[in-house]
Every structure is written in C-alpha cells, then in structure tokens.
Amino acid sequence: METAMTQLSQARDRDLLLCILTISINSRTVRFCLPQTLRMDEGSRLYVLELLRQPDNCAALQVMCGDCYQEGNVFYLSDQEHNLLCQAVMNMAKLRHLSVQAVATNDLVVAISSSCPTLQVLDLSNSKFDDTMADILVGMAWVLKKGDLVKVIRVKDIHPVFRSELLLLDLKRTKVGFSGLEVIRRCFKKNIKLL
C-alpha cells in the first residue's frame, strides 16, 4: 500500500489513489495513512475523512497517520475538514497511535482526550498546541460552545480516557510552555516520554 501511494503522486493518478484508499477503508482496517500526496487536494481529503467518520469503517483502526498534515504540507484547513477530522477521531475507540501534526486545535484535543481510551502514542508536533490545549488534554479544562461563542472553562474531575495508557507525546515545535509541560507530567504519573 505504501509503495502504491508513493508511485501515485501525480495528479493524473489521484483517482486511482482514491480508489485504493476507498477499498482499503473497511471494518477490518487496522492501520491507515492519509498520504502526503493529498496535501494540495482538499476535496480528496474531505472524501477520505467522510469515509473515516463512519463508525463501521474505523471500528478496528489502531494506527492513524495524517502524513498530509505534516509541517509545511497543508496551507489551509477548512472548517469542514477540521470538523470531519474531529468526528473521525471520535469514532476511533481502538486507536493506539495518532499522528496529526500541524493541525491541533481545542476541538481536536477534546476529541482525542474523550474518545481514544487505548491511545499510547500521540503526535501533535509542529502545531499551535499551547498551555490551554495541555489543560484540555489532561482534563483540567473543557471547551464550552453556544452557537458561535466558544469558551474554555476550568473543570474538575474530568479525566482523559487514555490517562493510564499514553506512553509517548510528541510536542516538538509547539507553543506549549513550561507550565503546560508540568501539567502534563503531573497528570500522567506513569513514565510518559515527552518529545
């Protein structure tokens, strides 16, 4: 599959790549990668994320890598794509490894912290991940929405579902400060490795 994705990098091969991706997304899919070749093709990314958003298609998914979201690859992330990505992550209950570089937002961090109980590796590097998102990740804050108004509020007794499982958290080249890192270290008492 990886060989096919690297060979299908030309625009004329995009339809064939989408066919391969469509066939590979099913209830038995364990690993999935949004290939880097889709970095300039929002329509194709929306199509694939719509497939991943369906609960039956990601029931067994354990590894999700968004190579098309790596630093410098995505120049614009629409609200529609962001919402589809959050909804897709919410349906990935068996996820063990998630890599969505450069696109971390409050909503995505809420989706991750509330929906992925077996998550062991989380890569949010090269993103705008900050101290507020660190509080959301560990359950000390929550995003409250009323219409277009969005507010991050402090809460008590909300714990991320993956608190006992997370082993590696990659926050390289993010905006998180010392206080955010300390909150993460204090919350994840296990031997969590921060990059």
Secondary structure, DSSP 8 states (H G I E B T S, - for coil): -HHHHHH--SGGGHHHHHHHHHHH-STT--EEEE-GGGTT-HHHHHHHHHHHHSGGGGSS--EEEEGGGSTTT-S---HHHHHHHHHHHHT-TT--EEE-TT---HHHHHHHHHH-TT--EEE-TTS---HHHHHHHHTSEEEEEETTEEEEEE-SS---TTTTT--EEE-TTS---HHHHHHHHHH-TTT-EE-
